[in-house]
Amino acid sequence: MAENKEVEKIKKTLEKIKDPHTMEGLVSTGLIEDVKLEGKNVTIVLKVPYAGCAACAFVSGIEDEIKKKLKTSGYNVEVVILT
C-alpha cells in the first residue's frame, strides 16, 4: 500500500514535466506508460508517438528532466523508451 502512494507521488512529479509540443504534463498526455518501483529504484516507461521520435532531441530532454527530478528525490532512475 505504501508503494502505491510512492508511485502516485512519482506520477505527480512527472506531471510537472511538460511535453514541449502540448505544454501538458507527461502523465496526462499519455507519454508515461508505466512507473515501476522497487525500493528506491524506479523505472519509467516513456511511450513516444512514433519510431523516429525516440531519437528526437525533445525525447532526450524529457528523459534528462525525468532523471533530474527523480534523482533529487533520492531515486535511482531508469527510463525505458517505447515506440
N, C-alpha and C positions, 0 to 999 in steps of 0.2 A: 504494500500500500504506500509506504514512504517513497518507493522508487517511482510510482506513478506521479506523485506530487513533484518529484525531482524532474521527471520528463516534462511535465507541464511547465515547470519553471524554465527549463531549457527552451521549450517552444515559445514562451513569452519573450525570451531573449532573442530568439531567431526572428520573431515577428517584427522586432525593432529594426532589423536589417531590411532595407528596401530594394526591391527589384528595380534596377535603373531604367527599365523600359516602362514600367507601370507606376512606379513610385508607391507600390503597395508592399506590405510585409511579405516575407518569403513563405510563411505558413499559409496565409490567406490566398496567395497566388497559386498554391499547389506545387511550388518548387521543392518543398521539403516533403519527400515521400515517406521517410521513416526516421525515428530517433531511437537508437538502441543504447541502453545504459547498463554498464556492468561496473559497479563501484564508481570510480572516478574516470573510467574510460567511456567515452561517448563516441558513437558512430552516427554521423549524419548522412542520410541518403538524399542526395540532391538530384532531382529529376529535371533535366533540361529539355526544352521543347523539340529540338531536332538534333541529329547526329553532329552536324558541323558546329553546333553551338558549344559543344563540350570544349572546344579549343578556343572559343571566343575570350577576349580579354575580360569581358564583364563576368564570365563564369569564374575566371581566376581571381578577380577582385572579390566576388561573393565568397568564394572559398577562403580567401585570406581573412576576410572580415568575420566569417563564422569562427575560424580558428582563434582569431584575436579575442573576440568577445567571450568565447567559452573558456579559453585559457586563463583569462583574468579572473574567472570564477573558480579556477582550480581544477579544471578538467583536462584530461589528455584527449585530444580530439583527432578523429579521422573523418575525412569527408570522402564519400564514395559518390562518383558522378555517373548517373544512368542517363541513357538517351532513349 
